[in-house]
Amino acid sequence: MKSKVIAALGLGATVLVASQAAMAGVSVGFNLGIPAPVYVAPAPVYAPPPPPPPVVAYAPAPVAVVPVAAPVITIGWHSGRYWDGRRWYNQREWGYYHGGYGYHRW
């Protein structure tokens, strides 16, 4: 019985070695150059962005325009103060600088 097992193992090893040797070989191929069918994706299509939403302009409420007169300040006395074109003086200062009303520069 032992010899049958050894013979079976030897035969299996021989078949295994012979199959490995049979796989190692030289192969020669011949090609006619006809390409296989290939799927080509279509070109991307440009889709412009959607237009902006419409702008609704509401008419402003009517406003009455009243002309405003520009203030006019003239040189001279105004409510107890004197304007000389550059600055305001009260009566005491004006008298001091102009020698009036009993105020004198010393």
C-alpha positions as CSV (number, residue, x, y, z in Angstrom):
1,M,0.0,0.0,0.0
2,K,2.9,2.2,0.7
3,S,4.3,1.7,-2.7
4,K,1.0,2.7,-4.3
5,V,1.0,6.0,-2.5
6,I,4.6,6.7,-3.4
7,A,3.9,5.8,-7.0
8,A,0.9,8.2,-7.1
9,L,2.9,11.0,-5.6
10,G,5.7,10.4,-8.1
11,L,3.3,10.4,-11.0
12,G,1.7,13.7,-9.7
13,A,5.1,15.4,-9.4
14,T,6.0,14.3,-12.9
15,V,2.7,15.7,-14.3
16,L,3.2,18.9,-12.4
17,V,6.8,19.4,-13.7
18,A,5.7,18.5,-17.2
19,S,2.9,21.0,-17.2
20,Q,5.2,23.8,-16.0
21,A,7.6,23.0,-18.9
22,A,4.8,22.9,-21.4
23,M,3.7,26.4,-20.3
24,A,7.1,27.9,-20.9
25,G,7.2,28.5,-24.6
26,V,7.6,31.0,-27.4
27,S,4.5,32.5,-28.9
28,V,4.3,34.3,-32.2
29,G,1.3,36.6,-32.9
30,F,-0.1,38.0,-36.1
31,N,-2.2,41.1,-36.1
32,L,-4.0,42.8,-39.1
33,G,-4.2,46.2,-37.3
34,I,-8.0,46.5,-37.2
35,P,-8.8,48.5,-34.0
36,A,-11.5,47.3,-31.7
37,P,-14.7,49.4,-31.5
38,V,-14.1,52.3,-29.0
39,Y,-16.8,54.5,-27.4
40,V,-16.0,58.2,-27.7
41,A,-17.8,60.5,-25.4
42,P,-19.5,63.5,-27.0
43,A,-18.0,66.9,-26.7
44,P,-19.2,68.9,-23.7
45,V,-21.9,71.5,-24.5
46,Y,-21.6,75.0,-23.1
47,A,-24.8,76.1,-21.4
48,P,-24.8,79.8,-20.5
49,P,-26.0,80.7,-17.0
50,P,-29.6,81.7,-16.6
51,P,-30.4,85.4,-16.9
52,P,-30.6,87.4,-13.6
53,P,-34.1,87.9,-12.2
54,P,-35.8,91.0,-13.4
55,V,-35.4,94.1,-11.4
56,V,-38.6,95.9,-10.5
57,A,-38.0,99.6,-10.0
58,Y,-40.7,101.3,-8.0
59,A,-41.3,105.0,-8.6
60,P,-40.4,107.1,-5.6
61,A,-43.2,109.0,-3.9
62,P,-43.5,112.5,-5.3
63,V,-41.6,115.0,-3.2
64,A,-42.3,118.7,-3.2
65,V,-39.1,120.6,-3.9
66,V,-39.1,123.9,-2.0
67,P,-36.3,126.3,-3.0
68,V,-34.3,127.3,0.0
69,A,-32.7,130.7,0.0
70,A,-29.0,130.7,1.0
71,P,-28.4,132.8,4.1
72,V,-26.7,136.0,3.4
73,I,-24.6,137.5,6.2
74,T,-23.6,141.1,5.7
75,I,-20.8,142.9,7.4
76,G,-22.1,144.9,10.5
77,W,-24.0,144.4,13.6
78,H,-26.3,141.4,14.0
79,S,-28.2,140.9,17.3
80,G,-25.5,142.5,19.5
81,R,-22.6,141.0,17.6
82,Y,-20.4,142.5,14.9
83,W,-19.2,140.5,11.8
84,D,-16.2,142.0,10.0
85,G,-16.0,139.3,7.3
86,R,-13.6,137.1,9.2
87,R,-14.9,136.7,12.8
88,W,-17.7,137.7,15.2
89,Y,-17.1,140.3,17.9
90,N,-19.3,141.2,20.8
91,Q,-19.7,144.8,21.8
92,R,-16.9,144.8,24.3
93,E,-14.4,143.2,22.0
94,W,-15.4,145.5,19.1
95,G,-15.0,148.5,21.3
96,Y,-11.6,147.3,22.5
97,Y,-10.2,146.7,19.0
98,H,-11.8,149.9,17.5
99,G,-11.4,152.3,20.3
100,G,-15.1,152.9,20.8
101,Y,-17.6,152.7,23.7
102,G,-15.0,153.9,26.2
103,Y,-12.6,150.9,25.8
104,H,-9.1,151.7,25.0
105,R,-6.0,149.7,24.2
106,W,-3.2,150.5,26.6
